[in-house]
Amino acid sequence: MNWTDKSVLVTGGTGSFGKKFIQVMLGEFHPAKLIVFSRDELKQHEMRVTGFEHPTLRYFIGDVRDPERLRRAMHGVDIVIHAAALKQVPACEYNPMEAIKTNILGSSNVIEAALDAGVKKVVALSTDKAVNPINLYGTTKLAAEKLFVQSNAYAAGTETRFSCVRYGNVVGSRGSVLPIFIQQRKNGKLTITDPRMTRFWLTLEKGVRFVIHCTDLMHGGEVFVPKIPSTRILDLAKAIAPQAEIEIIGIRPGEKLHEVLIHEDEARMAVELEELFVIQPTIELWFGREWQDQGVPLRDGFRYASDNNPDWMTVEQIDHMVKEFEKEGGWESVT
């Protein structure tokens, strides 16, 4: 796809994903217009004064809870990347209706506005916590996935298509354990909820490039899942502070020992490609099964989880990842 003649809007554009997405877009893909849609004027101002200033860049203050503002923002837009969300698990647990209003109702507003504005492609960011969710954040993201997949049925002969990208923990993103460990290292003690815990990991840049790639590939209705490595949280702690004391504090409410990117029931509808999986929706009139012959069907009972992943990061690889994160500015780069 040629991005140079496209108008692109990213919701949550001042977040960690949004900023990296905009950086990559401006540096390599050069869209005709790039719109930052977010509700925080201070963060938009900080983006401007830290170098995010370009003739094609527009800053649009608005909230995904406001459907009329979304419709105004999407006028003339070709592609929407929906990254806005409340994502802190404890905050979502304590403020459930706020999470529902942003993550579910906000996603519905994005869908309705995109349909009304004639947007061609809409991609929503999801998470491994949406698979068999045990916390409210994961539950709201699962609902958002269902909304985006099924909303292809509402296109009614128009060109608007909706897809999702689902991946694991992003290195150093807001709420990530990485900056917490780096901060705790100064005191010589790291806190771990459970030494058995594993997680999927990918860098922010890889996440952004995966979303861009899937936007190129999408037909509508898919959930794209990247092949990414797993990490033991204990190995992460050892790589960050090998001499530090480890304190086990117990698993927190809403937290899993291991995360899942594809569960067994989804695997029946999924195909495997070289670098990713494509979860197809159940048979619908609007879905032409475009991926059926492009990948390898998954075996019965297939489960893609952080504890059965064939790809594991070594302590040396984790150490390199941490050093790269710190070199790029660490926590400051994702705030």
C-alpha positions as CSV (number, residue, x, y, z in Angstrom):
1,M,0.0,0.0,0.0
2,N,1.2,3.5,-0.8
3,W,0.9,5.6,2.3
4,T,2.0,8.8,0.7
5,D,-1.5,9.7,-0.5
6,K,-3.3,8.6,2.6
7,S,-4.7,10.6,5.5
8,V,-4.0,8.7,8.8
9,L,-5.5,9.2,12.2
10,V,-4.3,7.5,15.4
11,T,-6.4,7.6,18.5
12,G,-4.4,7.8,21.7
13,G,-1.7,9.5,19.6
14,T,0.2,10.9,22.6
15,G,0.7,7.5,24.2
16,S,3.8,5.3,23.9
17,F,2.5,3.5,20.8
18,G,1.1,6.6,19.2
19,K,4.3,8.6,19.5
20,K,6.4,5.8,18.1
21,F,3.9,5.2,15.3
22,I,4.0,8.8,14.3
23,Q,7.8,8.9,14.4
24,V,8.0,5.9,12.1
25,M,5.2,7.3,9.8
26,L,6.9,10.7,9.4
27,G,10.4,9.2,9.0
28,E,9.6,6.4,6.5
29,F,6.0,6.3,5.1
30,H,5.3,10.0,4.6
31,P,1.5,10.1,4.6
32,A,-0.3,13.1,3.2
33,K,-1.8,13.9,6.6
34,L,-1.2,12.4,10.0
35,I,-3.7,13.3,12.8
36,V,-2.9,12.9,16.5
37,F,-6.3,12.4,18.3
38,S,-6.1,12.5,22.1
39,R,-7.7,14.2,25.0
40,D,-4.6,15.7,26.8
41,E,-3.6,19.1,25.5
42,L,-0.4,19.1,27.7
43,K,0.8,15.9,26.1
44,Q,0.1,17.3,22.7
45,H,2.1,20.4,23.6
46,E,5.0,18.3,24.9
47,M,5.0,16.4,21.7
48,R,5.3,19.5,19.6
49,V,8.1,21.0,21.7
50,T,10.1,17.7,21.7
51,G,10.3,17.5,17.9
52,F,6.9,16.2,16.7
53,E,6.3,19.1,14.4
54,H,5.8,18.6,10.7
55,P,3.7,20.2,7.9
56,T,1.6,17.0,7.5
57,L,1.0,16.6,11.3
58,R,-2.3,17.7,12.9
59,Y,-3.1,17.8,16.6
60,F,-6.8,17.1,17.3
61,I,-8.1,17.3,20.9
62,G,-10.9,14.9,21.5
63,D,-12.0,11.8,23.5
64,V,-13.1,8.5,22.0
65,R,-16.1,8.8,24.3
66,D,-17.3,11.7,22.2
67,P,-18.8,10.3,18.9
68,E,-19.4,13.7,17.3
69,R,-15.8,14.8,17.9
70,L,-14.6,11.5,16.3
71,R,-16.8,12.1,13.3
72,R,-15.4,15.5,12.8
73,A,-11.8,14.2,13.2
74,M,-12.3,11.4,10.7
75,H,-13.6,13.6,7.9
76,G,-11.5,12.8,4.9
77,V,-9.5,10.1,6.7
78,D,-8.4,6.9,4.9
79,I,-6.9,4.9,7.7
80,V,-7.5,4.8,11.5
81,I,-5.3,3.2,14.1
82,H,-7.2,2.8,17.3
83,A,-4.7,2.8,20.2
84,A,-6.6,4.8,22.8
85,A,-7.4,2.8,25.9
86,L,-7.4,2.7,29.7
87,K,-4.9,-0.1,30.2
88,Q,-3.7,-0.1,33.8
89,V,-5.1,-3.3,35.3
90,P,-5.5,-2.0,38.9
91,A,-7.1,1.3,37.7
92,C,-9.6,-0.6,35.5
93,E,-10.5,-2.8,38.4
94,Y,-11.1,0.1,40.7
95,N,-12.9,2.2,38.1
96,P,-14.8,-0.4,36.1
97,M,-17.3,1.9,34.4
98,E,-14.5,4.3,33.2
99,A,-12.8,1.3,31.6
100,I,-16.0,0.3,29.9
101,K,-16.7,3.8,28.7
102,T,-13.3,4.2,27.1
103,N,-12.4,0.7,26.0
104,I,-15.8,-0.6,24.9
105,L,-18.1,2.3,24.2
106,G,-15.1,4.3,22.9
107,S,-14.3,1.5,20.5
108,S,-18.0,1.5,19.4
109,N,-17.8,5.2,18.7
110,V,-14.6,4.8,16.6
111,I,-16.4,2.1,14.5
112,E,-19.6,4.3,14.0
113,A,-17.6,7.4,13.1
114,A,-15.4,5.4,10.7
115,L,-18.5,4.0,9.0
116,D,-20.1,7.4,8.7
117,A,-16.9,9.0,7.4
118,G,-16.1,6.3,4.8
119,V,-12.7,5.4,6.3
120,K,-11.2,2.6,4.3
121,K,-9.2,0.7,7.0
122,V,-9.5,0.7,10.8
123,V,-7.1,-1.3,12.9
124,A,-7.6,-1.7,16.7
125,L,-4.8,-2.6,19.1
126,S,-5.6,-5.5,21.4
127,T,-3.7,-7.5,24.0
128,D,-3.0,-11.1,25.2
129,K,-5.0,-10.2,28.3
130,A,-8.1,-10.3,26.0
131,V,-7.7,-14.1,25.7
132,N,-9.7,-15.9,28.5
133,P,-9.7,-12.7,30.5
134,I,-9.7,-12.7,34.3
135,N,-9.5,-8.9,34.8
136,L,-11.7,-6.1,33.6
137,Y,-9.0,-4.6,31.3
138,G,-8.8,-7.9,29.4
139,T,-12.6,-8.2,29.4
140,T,-13.0,-4.8,27.8
141,K,-10.4,-5.5,25.2
142,L,-12.1,-8.8,24.3
143,A,-15.4,-6.9,23.9
144,A,-13.6,-4.4,21.7
145,E,-12.2,-7.2,19.5
146,K,-15.6,-8.7,19.1
147,L,-17.0,-5.3,18.1
148,F,-14.3,-4.6,15.5
149,V,-14.5,-8.1,13.9
150,Q,-18.3,-8.1,13.7
151,S,-18.6,-4.5,12.5
152,N,-17.5,-5.6,9.1
153,A,-21.0,-6.8,8.7
154,Y,-22.2,-3.2,9.0
155,A,-20.2,-1.9,6.1
156,A,-23.2,-2.7,3.8
157,G,-21.3,-2.7,0.6
158,T,-19.0,0.2,1.4
159,E,-15.2,-0.1,1.5
160,T,-14.8,0.3,5.3
161,R,-13.0,-2.7,6.9
162,F,-12.1,-3.5,10.4
163,S,-9.3,-5.7,11.8
164,C,-7.4,-6.2,15.1
165,V,-3.8,-6.7,16.1
166,R,-3.2,-8.7,19.3
167,Y,0.2,-8.9,21.0
168,G,1.9,-9.2,24.3
169,N,3.8,-6.9,26.7
170,V,5.5,-4.0,25.1
171,V,9.0,-3.2,26.5
172,G,8.8,-0.2,28.7
173,S,5.2,0.8,27.8
174,R,3.1,2.4,30.5
175,G,2.4,-0.2,33.2
176,S,5.3,-2.3,32.1
177,V,7.4,-4.0,34.8
178,L,10.6,-3.0,33.0
179,P,10.8,0.6,34.2
180,I,9.6,-0.5,37.7
181,F,12.6,-2.9,37.9
182,I,15.0,-0.3,36.7
183,Q,13.7,2.1,39.4
184,Q,13.9,-0.6,42.1
185,R,17.5,-1.5,41.1
186,K,18.6,1.7,42.8
187,N,17.5,0.3,46.1
188,G,19.0,-3.1,45.6
189,K,15.7,-5.0,45.9
190,L,13.3,-6.1,43.2
191,T,9.8,-7.3,43.9
192,I,8.4,-10.2,41.9
193,T,4.8,-11.5,42.2
194,D,5.7,-15.1,41.3
195,P,9.0,-16.6,40.1
196,R,7.1,-18.9,37.7
197,M,5.6,-16.1,35.8
198,T,6.2,-15.8,32.0
199,R,5.2,-13.1,29.5
200,F,5.3,-12.4,25.8
201,W,7.6,-9.5,24.9
202,L,8.2,-7.2,22.0
203,T,9.8,-3.8,21.5
204,L,7.7,-0.8,20.9
205,E,9.2,-0.3,17.4
206,K,8.4,-4.0,16.5
207,G,4.9,-3.5,17.7
208,V,4.4,-0.4,15.5
209,R,5.9,-2.0,12.5
210,F,3.7,-5.1,13.0
211,V,0.6,-2.9,13.0
212,I,1.7,-1.1,9.9
213,H,2.4,-4.4,8.2
214,C,-1.0,-5.8,9.2
215,T,-2.8,-2.6,7.9
216,D,-1.2,-3.4,4.5
217,L,-2.3,-7.1,4.7
218,M,-5.8,-6.8,6.1
219,H,-9.0,-7.8,4.3
220,G,-11.3,-7.2,7.2
221,G,-12.4,-9.4,10.1
222,E,-9.0,-10.8,11.0
223,V,-7.2,-10.8,14.4
224,F,-3.4,-10.7,13.6
225,V,-1.0,-12.2,16.2
226,P,2.8,-11.9,15.8
227,K,5.3,-14.6,16.6
228,I,7.2,-13.1,19.5
229,P,9.5,-14.5,22.2
230,S,8.6,-15.3,25.8
231,T,10.5,-14.2,28.9
232,R,10.6,-15.5,32.5
233,I,10.0,-12.5,34.8
234,L,12.7,-13.9,37.1
235,D,15.2,-13.8,34.1
236,L,14.1,-10.2,33.4
237,A,14.9,-9.3,37.0
238,K,18.3,-11.0,36.9
239,A,19.2,-9.3,33.7
240,I,18.3,-5.8,35.1
241,A,19.9,-6.2,38.5
242,P,21.9,-9.4,38.8
243,Q,23.1,-8.6,42.4
244,A,19.8,-7.3,43.7
245,E,17.8,-9.1,46.4
246,I,14.5,-10.7,45.0
247,E,11.4,-10.3,47.1
248,I,8.4,-12.5,46.2
249,I,5.2,-10.5,47.0
250,G,2.5,-12.9,45.7
251,I,0.4,-12.7,42.5
252,R,-2.0,-9.7,42.3
253,P,-5.7,-9.8,41.7
254,G,-6.4,-10.0,38.0
255,E,-3.0,-11.3,37.1
256,K,-2.1,-14.6,35.4
257,L,0.9,-16.8,35.7
258,H,1.1,-17.1,31.9
259,E,-0.5,-15.2,29.1
260,V,-2.2,-16.6,26.0
261,L,-2.2,-15.1,22.5
262,I,-4.3,-17.9,20.8
263,H,-6.5,-20.3,22.8
264,E,-7.5,-23.8,21.6
265,D,-11.0,-22.8,20.3
266,E,-9.6,-19.9,18.3
267,A,-7.0,-22.2,16.8
268,R,-9.6,-24.0,14.7
269,M,-10.2,-20.7,12.8
270,A,-6.5,-19.7,12.5
271,V,-3.8,-20.2,10.0
272,E,0.0,-19.8,10.5
273,L,2.2,-17.8,8.2
274,E,6.0,-17.4,8.5
275,E,6.0,-14.4,10.9
276,L,2.4,-14.3,12.2
277,F,-0.9,-16.0,12.8
278,V,-4.2,-14.9,11.4
279,I,-7.3,-15.7,13.4
280,Q,-10.3,-15.7,11.0
281,P,-13.8,-15.0,12.1
282,T,-16.4,-17.7,12.1
283,I,-18.0,-18.0,8.7
284,E,-19.8,-14.8,7.7
285,L,-21.3,-13.6,4.4
286,W,-18.9,-10.6,4.5
287,F,-15.8,-12.6,5.0
288,G,-14.3,-14.3,1.9
289,R,-11.9,-16.6,3.7
290,E,-9.0,-14.8,2.0
291,W,-6.4,-16.4,4.3
292,Q,-7.6,-20.0,4.1
293,D,-5.2,-21.0,1.4
294,Q,-2.3,-18.6,2.3
295,G,-1.3,-20.2,5.6
296,V,-1.1,-23.5,7.3
297,P,-4.1,-24.5,9.5
298,L,-3.2,-25.0,13.1
299,R,-3.3,-28.5,14.6
300,D,-6.2,-29.5,16.8
301,G,-5.7,-28.3,20.4
302,F,-3.0,-25.7,19.4
303,R,-2.4,-23.1,22.2
304,Y,0.0,-20.2,21.8
305,A,0.9,-19.3,25.4
306,S,3.9,-17.6,27.0
307,D,4.8,-20.9,28.8
308,N,4.7,-23.2,25.8
309,N,6.3,-20.8,23.3
310,P,9.2,-22.4,21.4
311,D,11.0,-19.0,21.3
312,W,12.5,-17.9,24.6
313,M,14.7,-14.8,25.3
314,T,18.0,-15.6,27.0
315,V,19.3,-13.5,29.9
316,E,21.9,-12.0,27.4
317,Q,19.1,-11.0,25.0
318,I,17.1,-9.5,27.8
319,D,20.1,-7.5,28.9
320,H,20.6,-6.2,25.4
321,M,16.9,-5.3,25.3
322,V,17.1,-3.4,28.6
323,K,20.2,-1.5,27.5
324,E,18.5,-0.4,24.3
325,F,15.5,0.8,26.3
326,E,17.7,2.8,28.6
327,K,19.7,4.2,25.7
328,E,16.5,5.5,24.1
329,G,15.6,7.4,27.2
330,G,14.0,4.7,29.3
331,W,10.8,5.7,31.0
332,E,10.9,9.2,29.6
333,S,10.5,7.8,26.1
334,V,7.1,6.3,26.9
335,T,5.5,9.0,29.1
